[in-house]
Amino acid sequence: MSSPLSRSSAARSTRGHVTRAAAAGRWRPDAGWRDLLRTGRTPEDVLERLMADDPLRLRALAGQRIRASARFVDADRVVLRGLARIAHAATLDGPPRDRSWLVAEVDAAIDDVVAQERAASPGGEHDASPFEVLARPVGLDGRALRVACDDFNARPFVERIAFFSLFVEARSLDAAAVACSTTPTEVARRARRALDSMLDAVQEEVQR
């Protein structure tokens, strides 16, 4: 049975709006990075090498791919999960042929973190502590912000990227429509659906 962290599983994760080849073209790990992923080492050995000075430049890559996926997630958690996936898969399979595999592993790490966040509280309790710092300056409750982010991350990609374009990147409606390859009216509708869903989720949390 193949590992859930295997290279093949990561390769199935896709991002239609930004190809992995394009992402790899804007980001480069250190020279000789493949030597760090040679077989014959334990995952712990590989992980130790990867955590020293970030030779894969995963922090920069994680930031790019989080934006590309239009998700609200903790970049540090994505980096740590990506490191674990890469160390495990490299121990099993050896170094990959090119950088696109690293991009795929970071994409899969983002999906893992989103899934972990949603599954972390089966009883309905939400750990708000990581969100308190972000919520306090804008007068929000950390728990409410956590609920809103969880709900947003589960929305369809077309809604998330529309919301990001309008409210995170503060693009004009016309510019957001171009970025999302749709009409201004449709991009506004998509962003509104994401916003309404978040507000509904927060309202339900408040009423619990």
C-alpha positions in Angstrom: 0.0 0.0 0.0 1.4 3.4 -0.9 1.9 6.1 1.7 -0.5 9.0 1.9 2.6 11.2 1.8 3.9 9.6 -1.4 4.9 11.5 -4.4 2.0 10.2 -6.4 -0.6 11.4 -4.0 0.9 14.9 -4.0 1.0 14.9 -7.8 -2.8 14.6 -7.9 -3.3 17.9 -6.1 -4.0 20.6 -8.7 -4.2 24.4 -8.9 -5.8 25.3 -12.2 -5.2 29.1 -12.1 -1.4 28.9 -11.4 0.5 26.0 -12.9 3.2 24.3 -10.9 5.7 25.0 -13.7 4.9 28.7 -13.4 5.2 28.6 -9.6 8.6 26.9 -9.8 9.7 29.5 -12.3 9.2 32.2 -9.7 10.8 30.4 -6.8 14.1 28.5 -6.5 15.5 26.4 -3.7 19.2 26.5 -3.0 21.6 24.9 -5.4 22.3 21.3 -4.6 18.9 20.9 -2.9 18.4 17.4 -4.4 21.5 16.2 -2.5 19.7 16.8 0.7 16.9 14.4 -0.3 19.1 11.4 -1.1 17.9 8.0 0.0 19.6 6.0 2.7 18.7 8.5 5.5 15.8 8.4 7.9 13.0 11.0 7.7 14.4 12.6 10.9 17.9 13.0 9.3 16.4 14.6 6.1 14.1 16.8 8.2 17.0 18.1 10.3 18.9 19.0 7.1 15.9 20.7 5.6 15.2 22.8 8.7 18.7 24.2 8.8 18.6 27.6 7.0 15.6 26.6 4.9 17.6 25.4 1.8 14.3 24.6 0.0 13.1 28.1 0.5 9.8 26.7 1.6 8.7 29.8 3.5 8.7 31.8 0.2 7.0 28.9 -1.7 4.4 28.4 1.0 3.4 32.1 0.8 3.0 31.9 -2.9 1.0 28.7 -2.9 -1.3 29.9 0.0 -2.1 32.9 -2.1 -2.6 30.8 -5.2 -5.0 28.6 -3.4 -6.8 31.6 -1.8 -6.9 30.1 1.7 -6.6 31.6 5.2 -4.1 29.3 6.8 -1.1 29.6 9.1 2.0 29.7 6.9 4.2 28.3 9.6 2.0 25.2 9.9 2.1 24.8 6.1 5.9 25.0 6.2 6.2 22.4 8.9 3.7 20.1 7.3 5.5 20.5 4.0 8.8 19.7 5.5 7.4 16.5 7.1 5.8 15.4 3.8 9.0 16.1 1.8 11.3 14.3 4.3 9.0 11.3 4.5 8.5 11.0 0.7 12.2 11.6 -0.1 13.2 8.8 2.3 10.9 6.4 0.5 11.5 7.5 -3.1 14.7 9.5 -3.2 15.1 13.0 -4.7 12.6 14.1 -7.2 13.4 15.0 -10.8 12.5 18.6 -10.6 11.2 21.4 -8.5 7.5 20.9 -9.4 7.4 18.0 -7.0 8.2 20.3 -4.1 5.5 22.7 -5.3 3.1 19.7 -5.3 4.1 18.7 -1.8 3.5 22.3 -0.5 0.1 22.3 -2.2 -0.7 19.0 -0.5 0.5 20.4 2.8 -1.9 23.3 2.5 -4.8 20.9 1.9 -3.6 18.9 5.0 -3.6 21.9 7.2 -7.1 23.0 6.1 -8.4 19.5 6.7 -6.7 19.3 10.1 -8.3 22.6 11.1 -11.7 21.5 10.2 -11.3 18.1 11.9 -9.6 19.5 15.0 -12.9 20.1 16.9 -15.4 17.3 16.2 -17.4 18.5 19.3 -17.8 21.9 17.8 -15.2 23.7 20.0 -12.8 25.9 18.1 -9.3 26.7 19.3 -9.2 30.4 18.9 -5.8 31.1 20.4 -3.9 31.5 17.0 -6.5 33.9 15.8 -6.7 36.2 18.9 -3.8 38.4 17.7 -5.4 39.0 14.3 -8.9 39.4 15.6 -8.3 41.9 18.4 -7.2 44.9 16.4 -10.3 44.8 14.3 -12.6 44.2 17.2 -13.5 40.6 16.5 -13.6 37.6 18.7 -10.8 35.1 18.0 -13.2 32.2 18.0 -15.5 33.9 15.5 -12.5 34.6 13.2 -11.5 31.0 13.4 -15.0 29.8 12.4 -15.1 32.3 9.5 -11.7 31.1 8.2 -12.7 27.5 8.4 -15.9 28.2 6.5 -14.1 30.3 3.9 -11.4 27.6 3.3 -14.2 25.1 2.5 -15.8 27.4 -0.1 -15.4 26.6 -3.9 -12.1 28.0 -5.3 -13.9 30.5 -7.6 -15.6 32.1 -4.6 -12.4 32.2 -2.6 -10.3 33.8 -5.4 -13.0 36.3 -6.1 -13.1 37.3 -2.4 -9.3 37.5 -2.2 -9.1 39.7 -5.3 -11.7 42.2 -4.0 -11.1 42.2 -0.3 -7.6 41.0 0.4 -5.8 42.4 -2.6 -8.2 45.4 -2.8 -8.5 45.2 -6.6 -11.1 47.2 -8.5 -14.1 45.2 -9.6 -12.9 45.3 -13.2 -9.4 44.2 -12.3 -10.7 41.4 -10.1 -12.9 40.2 -13.0 -9.9 40.1 -15.3 -7.9 38.2 -12.7 -10.7 35.7 -12.2 -11.5 35.4 -15.9 -15.1 36.3 -15.5 -17.4 39.4 -15.6 -17.5 42.1 -12.9 -21.0 41.1 -12.0 -20.1 37.4 -11.6 -17.0 38.1 -9.5 -19.0 40.3 -7.2 -21.6 37.5 -6.8 -18.9 34.9 -6.1 -17.3 37.1 -3.4 -20.6 37.9 -1.9 -21.5 34.2 -1.6 -18.2 33.6 0.3 -18.8 36.6 2.5 -22.4 35.6 3.3 -21.3 32.0 4.1 -18.7 33.3 6.6 -21.2 35.6 8.2 -23.7 32.8 8.6 -21.1 30.5 10.1 -20.1 33.2 12.6 -23.7 33.9 13.5 -24.4 30.2 14.1 -21.3 30.1 16.4 -22.4 33.1 18.3 -25.9 31.6 18.9 -24.5 28.3 20.2 
